[in-house]
Amino acid sequence: MKLSPREAGGYFAKPDPGRTGVLIYGNDAMRVALKRQDLIANLIGPQGEEEMRLSRIPASELRKEKTLLTDAIKAIGFFPGPRAAFVEDATDVVAPIIIAALEDWEPGDAQIIVTAAALKASSKLRKAFENHANAYAAAIYDDPPSRGEIEAELSKAGLSVDRDAMEDITTLSRALDPGDFRQTMEKLALYKHGDSVPVSPADVEAVAPVSTEAELDDILSIVAEARTGEIGPMLSRLAAQGTQPVGLVIATMRHFRALHAAASHPDGPARGVASMRPPIFGPRRDRMIRQAQHWGAPRLDQAISLLTDTDLQLRSAGQNAPAMAVVERMLIRLAMLGVNR
């Protein structure tokens, strides 16, 4: 029988030990692996693997020894509870062996869990599970997680979330790979351990993977907000940490191009910042929106021209002035440009 994506999520959360088996297949190996992990964990319980109620069989081994799967489903365990026999990376080459195990299966045997890459509708393996009266076939698509799946991840982590933070987490789930998203949720759970206050946008920002320009966020905010008196001391600290002048110009260019894209967005700067990838969260997102609104596209055009000229000057063979001094002068001019309307 086929499981729709919505039905599959419910079944993986509460699998039926009386089913013969489940085939999970799809293009994205990580998505398939995560669904398989959920299914097996919920079927045999947290102690199932320690109690040897799970048999793992690579498809390559099954090709060499055809009785491995049948032996695994018929084996009598030492501990009570549901059992599972897991065949990984199956293809139609081993379909006859798996089909034979499906036919030999009886109530009380271990459930057959099979994972595979994308399978055509004509696949023997896929047809066997789809046409079986007591087995399921679930296709895993490359779609971002649904609201229900996100809420399940949060519930598993024991987290309560406010509305704004939920929007940030939803955005994050669409920007990250499934494995990275799950790791981020686990990181968020550790970050909020012992804290009963609902997750806020600032909490999401604290654990979310950051883009490279975020490492220079302080100096970029100082310039964009025209805090000229802070530019020199901040540049001194960055230089002491080994930051190179050309790298500073490149990071500043990225920031101002991002502001320009936000300021030019047809639905306004807030929507422009929300559409950026990687996503921007919490206070940094609010600062970006304010900066884009303050500067406007015309002045940001001027800022980008100034940055381009400075970049060319630094790369010029005839450049004699100290590079960091050139960058400091440019940043001050840039900050003053943000003051003057």
ZAKE-45720 format. One record per residue (C-alpha): residue number from 0; x, y, z. Coordinates in steps of 0.001 Angstrom, whole numbers, always signed. Layout:
r nr=NUM | px=X | py=Y | pz=Z $
...
//
This chain:
r nr=0 | px=+0 | py=+0 | pz=+0 $
r nr=1 | px=+1130 | py=+3527 | pz=-716 $
r nr=2 | px=+1587 | py=+6048 | pz=+2068 $
r nr=3 | px=+1090 | py=+9713 | pz=+1202 $
r nr=4 | px=+3595 | py=+12166 | pz=+2748 $
r nr=5 | px=+1058 | py=+13160 | pz=+5412 $
r nr=6 | px=+152 | py=+9528 | pz=+6188 $
r nr=7 | px=+3827 | py=+8574 | pz=+6260 $
r nr=8 | px=+4603 | py=+11163 | pz=+8947 $
r nr=9 | px=+1844 | py=+9791 | pz=+11158 $
r nr=10 | px=+2889 | py=+6191 | pz=+10600 $
r nr=11 | px=+6574 | py=+6841 | pz=+11288 $
r nr=12 | px=+5569 | py=+8458 | pz=+14574 $
r nr=13 | px=+3316 | py=+5511 | pz=+15558 $
r nr=14 | px=+4259 | py=+2424 | pz=+13557 $
r nr=15 | px=+2123 | py=-714 | pz=+13709 $
r nr=16 | px=+4204 | py=-3707 | pz=+14922 $
r nr=17 | px=+1758 | py=-6006 | pz=+13115 $
r nr=18 | px=+2727 | py=-4763 | pz=+9659 $
r nr=19 | px=+4893 | py=-6922 | pz=+7421 $
r nr=20 | px=+7184 | py=-4137 | pz=+6334 $
r nr=21 | px=+7834 | py=-636 | pz=+5038 $
r nr=22 | px=+9806 | py=+574 | pz=+2013 $
r nr=23 | px=+11182 | py=+4124 | pz=+2292 $
r nr=24 | px=+12684 | py=+5567 | pz=-877 $
r nr=25 | px=+13678 | py=+8925 | pz=-2352 $
r nr=26 | px=+16343 | py=+11046 | pz=-4049 $
r nr=27 | px=+17705 | py=+12623 | pz=-875 $
r nr=28 | px=+19587 | py=+9988 | pz=+1115 $
r nr=29 | px=+19623 | py=+12177 | pz=+4244 $
r nr=30 | px=+15846 | py=+12650 | pz=+4225 $
r nr=31 | px=+15346 | py=+8915 | pz=+3727 $
r nr=32 | px=+17788 | py=+8098 | pz=+6541 $
r nr=33 | px=+16095 | py=+10489 | pz=+8985 $
r nr=34 | px=+12649 | py=+8995 | pz=+8289 $
r nr=35 | px=+14040 | py=+5495 | pz=+8670 $
r nr=36 | px=+15656 | py=+6432 | pz=+11982 $
r nr=37 | px=+12349 | py=+7795 | pz=+13277 $
r nr=38 | px=+10433 | py=+4725 | pz=+12148 $
r nr=39 | px=+12817 | py=+2206 | pz=+13706 $
r nr=40 | px=+13202 | py=+4176 | pz=+16942 $
r nr=41 | px=+9432 | py=+4423 | pz=+17378 $
r nr=42 | px=+8893 | py=+778 | pz=+16416 $
r nr=43 | px=+11403 | py=-947 | pz=+18686 $
r nr=44 | px=+11812 | py=+1746 | pz=+21351 $
r nr=45 | px=+14921 | py=+3411 | pz=+22810 $
r nr=46 | px=+16353 | py=+119 | pz=+24120 $
r nr=47 | px=+15553 | py=-1937 | pz=+21044 $
r nr=48 | px=+19010 | py=-1928 | pz=+19505 $
r nr=49 | px=+20719 | py=-2648 | pz=+22833 $
r nr=50 | px=+18344 | py=-5567 | pz=+23300 $
r nr=51 | px=+19324 | py=-6895 | pz=+19867 $
r nr=52 | px=+15827 | py=-6460 | pz=+18429 $
r nr=53 | px=+17237 | py=-4784 | pz=+15308 $
r nr=54 | px=+19097 | py=-6578 | pz=+12514 $
r nr=55 | px=+20999 | py=-4409 | pz=+10002 $
r nr=56 | px=+21614 | py=-5926 | pz=+6580 $
r nr=57 | px=+23398 | py=-3971 | pz=+3819 $
r nr=58 | px=+21931 | py=-4837 | pz=+431 $
r nr=59 | px=+25432 | py=-5772 | pz=-785 $
r nr=60 | px=+25610 | py=-8482 | pz=+1894 $
r nr=61 | px=+22148 | py=-9718 | pz=+1038 $
r nr=62 | px=+23273 | py=-10324 | pz=-2540 $
r nr=63 | px=+26075 | py=-12570 | pz=-1274 $
r nr=64 | px=+23985 | py=-14468 | pz=+1282 $
r nr=65 | px=+20352 | py=-14659 | pz=+226 $
r nr=66 | px=+19041 | py=-16166 | pz=+3484 $
r nr=67 | px=+20172 | py=-13270 | pz=+5698 $
r nr=68 | px=+16833 | py=-11444 | pz=+5615 $
r nr=69 | px=+14630 | py=-14499 | pz=+6098 $
r nr=70 | px=+16851 | py=-15677 | pz=+8962 $
r nr=71 | px=+16640 | py=-12229 | pz=+10569 $
r nr=72 | px=+12841 | py=-11972 | pz=+10469 $
r nr=73 | px=+12406 | py=-15514 | pz=+11810 $
r nr=74 | px=+15018 | py=-15283 | pz=+14564 $
r nr=75 | px=+13700 | py=-15471 | pz=+18125 $
r nr=76 | px=+15002 | py=-12665 | pz=+20312 $
r nr=77 | px=+16154 | py=-12874 | pz=+23931 $
r nr=78 | px=+14097 | py=-9826 | pz=+24888 $
r nr=79 | px=+10382 | py=-9216 | pz=+24444 $
r nr=80 | px=+9114 | py=-6484 | pz=+22153 $
r nr=81 | px=+8784 | py=-5657 | pz=+18458 $
r nr=82 | px=+11710 | py=-6524 | pz=+16210 $
r nr=83 | px=+12913 | py=-5092 | pz=+12906 $
r nr=84 | px=+15121 | py=-6305 | pz=+10078 $
r nr=85 | px=+16575 | py=-3328 | pz=+8214 $
r nr=86 | px=+17877 | py=-3630 | pz=+4634 $
r nr=87 | px=+19844 | py=-552 | pz=+3566 $
r nr=88 | px=+20377 | py=+796 | pz=+24 $
r nr=89 | px=+18241 | py=-1817 | pz=-1673 $
r nr=90 | px=+17823 | py=-1959 | pz=-5450 $
r nr=91 | px=+15868 | py=-4148 | pz=-7837 $
r nr=92 | px=+18866 | py=-6492 | pz=-7891 $
r nr=93 | px=+17862 | py=-7777 | pz=-4437 $
r nr=94 | px=+14105 | py=-7372 | pz=-5045 $
r nr=95 | px=+13493 | py=-11140 | pz=-5491 $
r nr=96 | px=+15133 | py=-11854 | pz=-2124 $
r nr=97 | px=+13074 | py=-9194 | pz=-339 $
r nr=98 | px=+9874 | py=-10270 | pz=-2087 $
r nr=99 | px=+10483 | py=-13847 | pz=-940 $
r nr=100 | px=+10913 | py=-12597 | pz=+2647 $
r nr=101 | px=+7643 | py=-10643 | pz=+2386 $
r nr=102 | px=+5872 | py=-13802 | pz=+1265 $
r nr=103 | px=+7413 | py=-15884 | pz=+4081 $
r nr=104 | px=+6550 | py=-13327 | pz=+6767 $
r nr=105 | px=+4140 | py=-14435 | pz=+9511 $
r nr=106 | px=+2670 | py=-12610 | pz=+12524 $
r nr=107 | px=+5321 | py=-12379 | pz=+15226 $
r nr=108 | px=+8184 | py=-12092 | pz=+12761 $
r nr=109 | px=+10405 | py=-9017 | pz=+12658 $
r nr=110 | px=+9089 | py=-6144 | pz=+10568 $
r nr=111 | px=+10991 | py=-5650 | pz=+7292 $
r nr=112 | px=+12299 | py=-2088 | pz=+6876 $
r nr=113 | px=+13869 | py=-1318 | pz=+3499 $
r nr=114 | px=+15453 | py=+1921 | pz=+2270 $
r nr=115 | px=+16287 | py=+2759 | pz=-1319 $
r nr=116 | px=+17141 | py=+5630 | pz=-3606 $
r nr=117 | px=+14553 | py=+6965 | pz=-6064 $
r nr=118 | px=+12583 | py=+4114 | pz=-7632 $
r nr=119 | px=+10621 | py=+4200 | pz=-10880 $
r nr=120 | px=+6967 | py=+3202 | pz=-10904 $
r nr=121 | px=+8008 | py=+44 | pz=-12744 $
r nr=122 | px=+10451 | py=-980 | pz=-9991 $
r nr=123 | px=+9871 | py=-4557 | pz=-8808 $
r nr=124 | px=+10775 | py=-3571 | pz=-5255 $
r nr=125 | px=+8375 | py=-636 | pz=-5208 $
r nr=126 | px=+5546 | py=-2670 | pz=-6757 $
r nr=127 | px=+6024 | py=-5446 | pz=-4198 $
r nr=128 | px=+5401 | py=-3091 | pz=-1263 $
r nr=129 | px=+2704 | py=-1005 | pz=-2961 $
r nr=130 | px=+708 | py=-4107 | pz=-3897 $
r nr=131 | px=+1185 | py=-5931 | pz=-573 $
r nr=132 | px=-1921 | py=-6000 | pz=+1608 $
r nr=133 | px=+43 | py=-5634 | pz=+4864 $
r nr=134 | px=+3080 | py=-3542 | pz=+3856 $
r nr=135 | px=+3658 | py=+104 | pz=+3021 $
r nr=136 | px=+5689 | py=+2049 | pz=+466 $
r nr=137 | px=+6539 | py=+5671 | pz=+1318 $
r nr=138 | px=+8161 | py=+8067 | pz=-1129 $
r nr=139 | px=+10242 | py=+10799 | pz=+507 $
r nr=140 | px=+10313 | py=+13985 | pz=-1548 $
r nr=141 | px=+12756 | py=+16880 | pz=-1415 $
r nr=142 | px=+10106 | py=+19252 | pz=-73 $
r nr=143 | px=+10897 | py=+21309 | pz=+3054 $
r nr=144 | px=+9335 | py=+19986 | pz=+6267 $
r nr=145 | px=+5683 | py=+20728 | pz=+6901 $
r nr=146 | px=+4432 | py=+22738 | pz=+9873 $
r nr=147 | px=+3454 | py=+19461 | pz=+11541 $
r nr=148 | px=+6938 | py=+17996 | pz=+11079 $
r nr=149 | px=+8542 | py=+21144 | pz=+12491 $
r nr=150 | px=+6224 | py=+21036 | pz=+15502 $
r nr=151 | px=+7109 | py=+17368 | pz=+15983 $
r nr=152 | px=+10826 | py=+18241 | pz=+16024 $
r nr=153 | px=+10179 | py=+20972 | pz=+18583 $
r nr=154 | px=+8046 | py=+18670 | pz=+20703 $
r nr=155 | px=+10727 | py=+15994 | pz=+20606 $
r nr=156 | px=+13229 | py=+18582 | pz=+21812 $
r nr=157 | px=+10820 | py=+19699 | pz=+24581 $
r nr=158 | px=+10640 | py=+23276 | pz=+23294 $
r nr=159 | px=+7851 | py=+25825 | pz=+23369 $
r nr=160 | px=+8177 | py=+28631 | pz=+20833 $
r nr=161 | px=+6718 | py=+32103 | pz=+20481 $
r nr=162 | px=+5140 | py=+33192 | pz=+17204 $
r nr=163 | px=+8056 | py=+35213 | pz=+15826 $
r nr=164 | px=+10544 | py=+32469 | pz=+16668 $
r nr=165 | px=+8316 | py=+29925 | pz=+14915 $
r nr=166 | px=+8501 | py=+32009 | pz=+11746 $
r nr=167 | px=+12302 | py=+32064 | pz=+12020 $
r nr=168 | px=+12467 | py=+28304 | pz=+12584 $
r nr=169 | px=+10201 | py=+27709 | pz=+9586 $
r nr=170 | px=+12467 | py=+29885 | pz=+7445 $
r nr=171 | px=+15493 | py=+28004 | pz=+8770 $
r nr=172 | px=+13923 | py=+24630 | pz=+7924 $
r nr=173 | px=+13632 | py=+25721 | pz=+4301 $
r nr=174 | px=+17206 | py=+26968 | pz=+4079 $
r nr=175 | px=+19022 | py=+24025 | pz=+5711 $
r nr=176 | px=+19443 | py=+20409 | pz=+4742 $
r nr=177 | px=+17277 | py=+18077 | pz=+6871 $
r nr=178 | px=+20230 | py=+16767 | pz=+8864 $
r nr=179 | px=+21537 | py=+20258 | pz=+9564 $
r nr=180 | px=+18070 | py=+21396 | pz=+10610 $
r nr=181 | px=+17706 | py=+18511 | pz=+13053 $
r nr=182 | px=+21144 | py=+19247 | pz=+14518 $
r nr=183 | px=+20178 | py=+22900 | pz=+14899 $
r nr=184 | px=+17017 | py=+21894 | pz=+16789 $
r nr=185 | px=+19101 | py=+19657 | pz=+19063 $
r nr=186 | px=+21498 | py=+22555 | pz=+19612 $
r nr=187 | px=+18553 | py=+24820 | pz=+20427 $
r nr=188 | px=+17268 | py=+22269 | pz=+22963 $
r nr=189 | px=+20671 | py=+22229 | pz=+24693 $
r nr=190 | px=+20835 | py=+26033 | pz=+24584 $
r nr=191 | px=+17415 | py=+26262 | pz=+26288 $
r nr=192 | px=+17990 | py=+23398 | pz=+28732 $
r nr=193 | px=+16516 | py=+24315 | pz=+32096 $
r nr=194 | px=+14940 | py=+27480 | pz=+30692 $
r nr=195 | px=+11124 | py=+27454 | pz=+30752 $
r nr=196 | px=+10795 | py=+30707 | pz=+28791 $
r nr=197 | px=+9519 | py=+30068 | pz=+25224 $
r nr=198 | px=+12111 | py=+30185 | pz=+22449 $
r nr=199 | px=+12563 | py=+33730 | pz=+21107 $
r nr=200 | px=+14006 | py=+34998 | pz=+17798 $
r nr=201 | px=+17213 | py=+35874 | pz=+19656 $
r nr=202 | px=+17532 | py=+32233 | pz=+20774 $
r nr=203 | px=+17130 | py=+31055 | pz=+17180 $
r nr=204 | px=+19769 | py=+33533 | pz=+16038 $
r nr=205 | px=+22157 | py=+32280 | pz=+18731 $
r nr=206 | px=+22148 | py=+28692 | pz=+17426 $
r nr=207 | px=+21463 | py=+29149 | pz=+13700 $
r nr=208 | px=+24327 | py=+28582 | pz=+11259 $
r nr=209 | px=+25658 | py=+31971 | pz=+10230 $
r nr=210 | px=+26968 | py=+33251 | pz=+6948 $
r nr=211 | px=+30589 | py=+34398 | pz=+6594 $
r nr=212 | px=+29765 | py=+38116 | pz=+6604 $
r nr=213 | px=+28127 | py=+37751 | pz=+10033 $
r nr=214 | px=+31638 | py=+37392 | pz=+11523 $
r nr=215 | px=+32217 | py=+41080 | pz=+10681 $
r nr=216 | px=+28741 | py=+42139 | pz=+11739 $
r nr=217 | px=+29958 | py=+44645 | pz=+14323 $
r nr=218 | px=+32053 | py=+46772 | pz=+11966 $
r nr=219 | px=+29409 | py=+46570 | pz=+9247 $
r nr=220 | px=+26699 | py=+47790 | pz=+11625 $
r nr=221 | px=+28965 | py=+50586 | pz=+12881 $
r nr=222 | px=+29487 | py=+51829 | pz=+9314 $
r nr=223 | px=+25878 | py=+51391 | pz=+8176 $
r nr=224 | px=+24636 | py=+53227 | pz=+11267 $
r nr=225 | px=+27195 | py=+56060 | pz=+10870 $
r nr=226 | px=+28913 | py=+55519 | pz=+14239 $
r nr=227 | px=+32123 | py=+57019 | pz=+12895 $
r nr=228 | px=+33866 | py=+57312 | pz=+16257 $
r nr=229 | px=+33844 | py=+53526 | pz=+16648 $
r nr=230 | px=+35376 | py=+52694 | pz=+13265 $
r nr=231 | px=+39048 | py=+53225 | pz=+14214 $
r nr=232 | px=+39057 | py=+51158 | pz=+17447 $
r nr=233 | px=+37087 | py=+48331 | pz=+15806 $
r nr=234 | px=+39445 | py=+48256 | pz=+12805 $
r nr=235 | px=+42425 | py=+48050 | pz=+15176 $
r nr=236 | px=+40903 | py=+44996 | pz=+16879 $
r nr=237 | px=+40124 | py=+43334 | pz=+13556 $
r nr=238 | px=+43644 | py=+44005 | pz=+12261 $
r nr=239 | px=+45090 | py=+42488 | pz=+15453 $
r nr=240 | px=+43023 | py=+39365 | pz=+14765 $
r nr=241 | px=+44536 | py=+39065 | pz=+11298 $
r nr=242 | px=+41677 | py=+40469 | pz=+9217 $
r nr=243 | px=+42974 | py=+41581 | pz=+5817 $
r nr=244 | px=+41996 | py=+44944 | pz=+4219 $
r nr=245 | px=+40763 | py=+43339 | pz=+994 $
r nr=246 | px=+38669 | py=+40894 | pz=+3037 $
r nr=247 | px=+37110 | py=+43830 | pz=+4885 $
r nr=248 | px=+36184 | py=+45513 | pz=+1619 $
r nr=249 | px=+34684 | py=+42298 | pz=+253 $
r nr=250 | px=+32624 | py=+41743 | pz=+3425 $
r nr=251 | px=+31441 | py=+45365 | pz=+3387 $
r nr=252 | px=+30521 | py=+45058 | pz=-287 $
r nr=253 | px=+28455 | py=+41951 | pz=+444 $
r nr=254 | px=+26653 | py=+43713 | pz=+3264 $
r nr=255 | px=+25815 | py=+46800 | pz=+1209 $
r nr=256 | px=+24759 | py=+44723 | pz=-1793 $
r nr=257 | px=+22421 | py=+42834 | pz=+548 $
r nr=258 | px=+21041 | py=+46143 | pz=+1839 $
r nr=259 | px=+20588 | py=+47316 | pz=-1756 $
r nr=260 | px=+18683 | py=+44132 | pz=-2641 $
r nr=261 | px=+16445 | py=+44609 | pz=+412 $
r nr=262 | px=+15869 | py=+48308 | pz=-274 $
r nr=263 | px=+14999 | py=+47514 | pz=-3908 $
r nr=264 | px=+12593 | py=+44686 | pz=-3115 $
r nr=265 | px=+9147 | py=+45403 | pz=-4611 $
r nr=266 | px=+7439 | py=+44436 | pz=-1354 $
r nr=267 | px=+9693 | py=+46552 | pz=+843 $
r nr=268 | px=+12920 | py=+46081 | pz=+2843 $
r nr=269 | px=+11354 | py=+43767 | pz=+5432 $
r nr=270 | px=+10325 | py=+41304 | pz=+2746 $
r nr=271 | px=+13682 | py=+41725 | pz=+1042 $
r nr=272 | px=+15587 | py=+40812 | pz=+4204 $
r nr=273 | px=+13225 | py=+37905 | pz=+4879 $
r nr=274 | px=+14013 | py=+36443 | pz=+1453 $
r nr=275 | px=+17800 | py=+36440 | pz=+1943 $
r nr=276 | px=+19707 | py=+33161 | pz=+1921 $
r nr=277 | px=+21167 | py=+32096 | pz=+4251 $
r nr=278 | px=+18331 | py=+33451 | pz=+6394 $
r nr=279 | px=+18929 | py=+36233 | pz=+8905 $
r nr=280 | px=+17368 | py=+36073 | pz=+12365 $
r nr=281 | px=+16598 | py=+38042 | pz=+15487 $
r nr=282 | px=+18198 | py=+41420 | pz=+16245 $
r nr=283 | px=+20525 | py=+41200 | pz=+13222 $
r nr=284 | px=+17509 | py=+40905 | pz=+10905 $
r nr=285 | px=+15875 | py=+43926 | pz=+12551 $
r nr=286 | px=+19095 | py=+45944 | pz=+12118 $
r nr=287 | px=+19308 | py=+44992 | pz=+8437 $
r nr=288 | px=+15714 | py=+46126 | pz=+7863 $
r nr=289 | px=+16336 | py=+49469 | pz=+9618 $
r nr=290 | px=+19549 | py=+50029 | pz=+7678 $
r nr=291 | px=+17916 | py=+49284 | pz=+4314 $
r nr=292 | px=+15016 | py=+51601 | pz=+5135 $
r nr=293 | px=+17372 | py=+54396 | pz=+6243 $
r nr=294 | px=+19767 | py=+54230 | pz=+3295 $
r nr=295 | px=+17405 | py=+53649 | pz=+392 $
r nr=296 | px=+18444 | py=+52270 | pz=-3002 $
r nr=297 | px=+19921 | py=+55519 | pz=-4485 $
r nr=298 | px=+22413 | py=+56100 | pz=-1656 $
r nr=299 | px=+23249 | py=+52407 | pz=-1582 $
r nr=300 | px=+24147 | py=+52701 | pz=-5278 $
r nr=301 | px=+26644 | py=+55412 | pz=-4287 $
r nr=302 | px=+27995 | py=+53267 | pz=-1465 $
r nr=303 | px=+28599 | py=+50332 | pz=-3806 $
r nr=304 | px=+30404 | py=+52623 | pz=-6274 $
r nr=305 | px=+32687 | py=+53869 | pz=-3453 $
r nr=306 | px=+33404 | py=+50282 | pz=-2379 $
r nr=307 | px=+34177 | py=+49244 | pz=-5947 $
r nr=308 | px=+36638 | py=+52122 | pz=-6375 $
r nr=309 | px=+38381 | py=+51228 | pz=-3112 $
r nr=310 | px=+38632 | py=+47570 | pz=-4084 $
r nr=311 | px=+40255 | py=+48526 | pz=-7390 $
r nr=312 | px=+42624 | py=+50894 | pz=-5589 $
r nr=313 | px=+43764 | py=+48180 | pz=-3175 $
r nr=314 | px=+44404 | py=+45760 | pz=-6021 $
r nr=315 | px=+46248 | py=+48341 | pz=-8108 $
r nr=316 | px=+49980 | py=+47786 | pz=-8652 $
r nr=317 | px=+50628 | py=+51504 | pz=-8056 $
r nr=318 | px=+49019 | py=+51572 | pz=-4598 $
r nr=319 | px=+51463 | py=+53137 | pz=-2089 $
r nr=320 | px=+49303 | py=+54125 | pz=+913 $
r nr=321 | px=+48920 | py=+51594 | pz=+3766 $
r nr=322 | px=+46025 | py=+49335 | pz=+2818 $
r nr=323 | px=+44298 | py=+49446 | pz=+6214 $
r nr=324 | px=+44456 | py=+53260 | pz=+6214 $
r nr=325 | px=+42787 | py=+53299 | pz=+2792 $
r nr=326 | px=+40038 | py=+51019 | pz=+4104 $
r nr=327 | px=+39547 | py=+53131 | pz=+7243 $
r nr=328 | px=+39195 | py=+56304 | pz=+5161 $
r nr=329 | px=+36706 | py=+54561 | pz=+2870 $
r nr=330 | px=+34624 | py=+53287 | pz=+5805 $
r nr=331 | px=+34461 | py=+56776 | pz=+7327 $
r nr=332 | px=+33368 | py=+58245 | pz=+3985 $
r nr=333 | px=+30801 | py=+55481 | pz=+3717 $
r nr=334 | px=+29458 | py=+56204 | pz=+7194 $
r nr=335 | px=+29220 | py=+59924 | pz=+6427 $
r nr=336 | px=+27354 | py=+59099 | pz=+3212 $
r nr=337 | px=+24776 | py=+57390 | pz=+5406 $
r nr=338 | px=+24386 | py=+60582 | pz=+7462 $
r nr=339 | px=+23939 | py=+62960 | pz=+4569 $
r nr=340 | px=+20560 | py=+62818 | pz=+2860 $
//
